[in-house]
Amino acid sequence: MVYLLYGGVFLIMLLNPKSSYITAYYDCEAHLQFLKRFIEYAKINDPMINFPILRDLALTVYQIDTDFKFKTKDMDVIHKLRHKIKLDNKAKNQKIFKAVLKRHTDEFGTNTKNIGVYFNQYDELIGSTMYEMYLVECIEAKVIREDKTPPAAYYLATRLAKLLPELSNKLKTHVPHEFILNLKEEKYVPTKSEILRDMYYKDTNHSNIFISEDPAYNTFIFRLLLIQHELTVLKWFVQDYFPNINNPNLLDHYYHQRIITIRFDSILSSLGTVKVHLPERFKDLNNKSKSDLNYILEKYGSDSNIKLKEYRNTLHYNLNGPNFTDLFFTNSESILDDQILLQDMNHLTEAIDSFVDTEEIKNEIDWQKILGSMIKHFSKPS
């Protein structure tokens, strides 16, 4: 039993199976605190940010309900979303890529500008909403069936806002009273996002980015787009979201560590999957990055990084062993230094951008916008 002072509150760290309930309970409460801010402030409701975050929240809800066998009602959309997210190996990657591309060509046509990509103020490719649009289909079907008007992201956010307290209350009955939260929610004051400030969006034809006749190569490019998008979201958290919280409370500190661990581990895992299943492609990408990719994988993935390895081993709920809260409450230091992490993520962004040829996309003339502007101008009464 360890007594620890954290944020002016004495906590008793019980190293027993109850820590799985404590971790899941804190996950629910931390996600819920974030979600309230998300729904309240339109400034953080950006298409590059909102759905990847909501997707991860939905996965947490699914994991808690499944691991603790709660069998919560009204989980159909969450279950559909969970079962569409399968990017574990080479075969599934190719299958998912084909399904995502088919969804776009079916809706927008094959010879049109059928996909959207995002660039930052340095003209670096920072992501695409291709995958999110594919995932959102199950939510859109639900919205239409229930004759709702809010966009899919808002619909999912409100569903999660209902499910998270329900799961939290179920978990709370198993949580020792020393860990029951009674915190003052600190104000979040969003400012203009540095990450999203000068971001711009371009529609293009899929053949301008998936240029090869080789399905494996195109799948590789698709995977890089997903990694780039995840990097952008994590950078937003580290650089824009957390610094704008006045007097962060215990849950804010917890969420900061939890999000960094989960999201950065996912990025490293994706790069590791590429290295294992597409070794020649990874070699080309690594050479283009002047070996930055291998360096970063070894830096964060090696057994020498004991601290990160310990946290990585607690990403899921362990009903019979250590959990994330066991480590969080017994370590006063951050897992990773935010500034160093940002530097390394920027190296990854630059490496992927330099590998994916987007010059033709950036130089495309947007005739649709020009024509729309001309019509608007000449339709004005003289």
N, C-alpha and C positions, 0 to 999 in steps of 0.2 A: 504494500500500500504506500503510495507516494503522495505527500501533501505538497501542493504547488500553488503559489500566488500568481494569478493571471488576470491582468486588467483590474486589479483591486478586489478580485473575488477569489476566495479560497476554494479550490477544487480538490477533490480526492480522486486520484487516479486508481481505479480498480482494474487490475490486470486479470480479468476473467471474461467469460463469454458475453457478459453484458455489454462489453465494448462494441460489439457489432450493432446492438440496438442504439447505443449512444451515437455511433458514427452515422448510422442511417437517419436517426432523429436530427442530428446537426445538419446533415445534408439537406433534409426536407426544409428545415427552418432557414438555412442559408440561401437555398434556391428560392424560397418564398419571399424572403426579404429583397433579393435581387429582382424577382418577378414583379413585385409591387412597383419598384422603380421603373422597370422596363415598360409596364403598361401605362404608368403615369406620365412618363416623359417621352414625347414623340421624337426627341433628338437622338435617342438611342434605338429608335425603331427604323433602322436602315436595312434594306434587303441584303446587303453584304454581311450584316451582323446578326439580324434577328433570327432567321431560321436555323442556322447552325447552332446557336445557343439554345433555342427552344427544342431542337432535336436532341441535344445532350440532356436537357432537363427531362424530356420524355423517356430517354433511356434509363435515367436514374429512377424515375417512377416505376418503370417496368422492372428494373433489377430489384428494387425494394419489395415490390408486390410479389415477385417470383421467389426471391431468396427466403422471405419470411412467411411465404404461403398465406398471404392475406386474402387472396381471391376477391379483390376489390371490384365493385360493379362499375359499369360505364368505362371500361378500359379498351373498347374495341379499336378506336383510332390509335391508341398507344401501341397495341399489339400489332396492328397493320404496319405502323411506322417501323417498329422494331424488326419485323421480319423482312422489310425491304432493305434494311441496312446490313449488307453482307459483303465486306470487302477484305476478306481474310487471305485469299490466295490467288494465284495466277488465273485459274479457271473461272473463279467467281468474278474477278476483275473484268475479264473479257466479256462475260455474260452481262454484267451490270452495264458496262460501257455500251454494248449493243442495245440494251433496253433503254438507256438514257437517250442515246442518239435517235432511236426509233420514235421515242415520245416527242422529240423536237421536230423531226422531219414529218411525222404524221400531222402534227398541229400546224406547222408553219410552211411545210413544203420542202422539197429537196434542193431547189434552185433559188432559194430566197435567203435573206439574212435570218437564219433560223436559230442562232445561239447568241448569247450575250456574254461579253468578257469585260473585266474591270481593270483599269490602269491607275497608278498613283501619279502624284505630281512630277515624278521623275520618269514617267512613261514606262514604268516597270509593270509587268503583268502581275496582278495581285489576286486574281481569282475569277470564278465564273459561277453563276447561279444555276448552271445546267443540272447538277445533281440535286439541288434543293427543289427545283421545279418537278423533277421526277418523283422525289419523295412526297411532295405535297399533294400528289394526285389522290391518295387515299383520304386526305383531309378535305380536299375540294369536293370529293364525292359525298362526303358526310354533310358538308355545308349545304350543298345543293339539295340533298335529300331532305334536310330539315328546313329548307327554305330560309336559310340565313343569309344575311348580306355582308357581314364582316369578312375581310380577307383571311386566308387560311392561317397566316401567322398569328393574327389576333385571336382567331377561334381557338387555335392550339394553346395560346397563352392563357385564355380564360378557362379552358378545360384543366390545364395544369394548376391554375390558381385554386381550383376546386379540389383536385385530387391530392395536392401536397399537404394541406392541413388535415385531410382525412387520414392519410398515411402517418403523418406526424403524431396525431392523437393516438393511433393504434400503437405506435412505437413507444410513446411516452409512458404507457402503462408498465413497460419493462425497464425504464431508465431510472437508475438510482436518483433520489431526490436532490443530491448534491449537483447533479448535472442538468436539472430542469432549468430552462432559460427564462429569464425575466429581464430582458434588456431594453434599454431605450433605443429606439431606432434612430440612427443618425441621418441627417439630411444629406441627400445626394444632389449636388448642384452641377448639372451637365454644362459643359462649355463646348464650343465648336471643336469637334474631334480633329486632332492632329493627323490621325491615320486616314480619316475620311474627308478631310478638308478640301483637297484639290483632286479627289478621285473623280475619274470620268468613266463613262460606260460606252461601249461600242457594240453594235449588232453586226454580225458578220455571218457568212456562210460557213458551215462546219468544215468544208474542204480547205479553208484558209488556215486552219489550225491543226486539223487531223489530215496531214498532207500525204501520208504514205498509203500504199496499197497493202501494206503489212498490218493486219489487225493487231498484232502484238505491239508494234511500235505506237499505233494510235492509242491503244490501251495504256501504254506507258505515259504518253502525253496527257491523257485523261487523268491518270493518277497524280501527275505533277500538278495539274490544275487544282485537284482536291487538296493536295498538301499546301499549295500556295494560298488557297482560301482559308485553310485552318490556321496558317501562320498569321494571316491578316487579322483574324478574329482574336487570337491570343495576344497579338500586339495591341489590339484595341483595349483588351482587358488591362494589360500591364501599363500601357502608356496613357490611356484616356479614362477608363472607368475608375479604377481604384484610387488614383491621385485626386479625384474630384469628390471623394467622400469626406465630409467634415467630421473630424474626431472618430475615426473608424472604431466600431465596437467589436466585441469578441467574434461575432459571426462574420464580420467583414474580414478580419484577420484569418479566420478559419477558411472562408471562401477563397481568399487570395491564394493560400497555400494549396487548397484542394484543386482549384481550377488549373493552376499552373502545372501541378503534378499530372492530372488527368489529360489535359489538352496537349502538353508538351510530350508526354509519353506516347500519345496517339500519333503525333507527328513523327517521332523517332521510330515508332513501330512501322509506320507507313514507308519511311525511307528504308528501314531494314527489310521489309517485304519486297520492295523494288530490288534491293541488293541481292536478295536470295533468289528470287524468281526471274529477274531480268538482269543477270550479272553483267552482260556486255553493255546493255543500255546504261546501267548504273556506272560502269567504268567510264563511258563517254561523258556522262554528266559530271562525274567526279573530276575528270581531267579538265573539263570546261571550267569547273569551279576552283581549279588549282589545288585540288585535294581538300578543299574546305569540308565537303560532305563527309568524307571518311574521318577527318579530324573531329568533327562535331559528334558523329556517331560513337567514336571511341571515347571522346571526352565525357559524354553523358551516359553511354551504355556500358562502359567497362565496369568490372567488379571493383575497381579501385575507387569508384564514386559510391562509397558505402552509404552515405546519407540518402542519396537519390534512390539507390537500389532498395533501401528499407522502405521508403515511401511508396515506391512502385509496387512492392509486394503487398501493399495494403489498399490497392485501388478498388478491390471488391470487398464484400462483407464476409469476414471469416468468423463463422459461428463458434469456432473452437480454438481461436488463437488471436494474435495481435491484429489490431485494426488501426485505421488512420488516426483516430483520436488518441490512441495510446502514445503515438509518436508526437502528435501535435502538442499535447499538453506536457510533454516531458522534454521538448526542445524549444528553447526560446528564440533561436535563430531561424531565419528564413531558409527554406530548402535551397533556393537558388537566388543569386543576386539579380534583381530586376534589370539593371543596366547591362550587365554582362549577357544576360539572357536575350535582351533586345538586340545587342550587337550580333550575337550568334544567329538569331532569327533573321536579321537583315542580311547576313551573309548567305543564308539559305535562300531568301527571296531573290537576291541578286543572281545566285547560281542558277536557279530555275528559270528566271527571266532571260538570262543570257543563252540558255539552251533552247527554249521554245521560240521559234521564229514567229514574231508578231508584227514585223515591219509592214507587211502588206495590209494588215488589219488597221494599224495606226494611221496609215496613209490613205485609207479608203475615204472617198468623198461620200458623205451622207446625203445622197440625192433626195431621200424621203424628207429629211428635215428642211433642206433647201427649198424643195417644191412646196412643202407646207407653209414655210415662211413667205414664199412668193404669193401663194394663194391668199394668205391672210392679209398681205400688204395690198394686193390689187383688188381685194374684195371690200376694202374700206370705202365708204361713201366719199365722193370727191367734194 
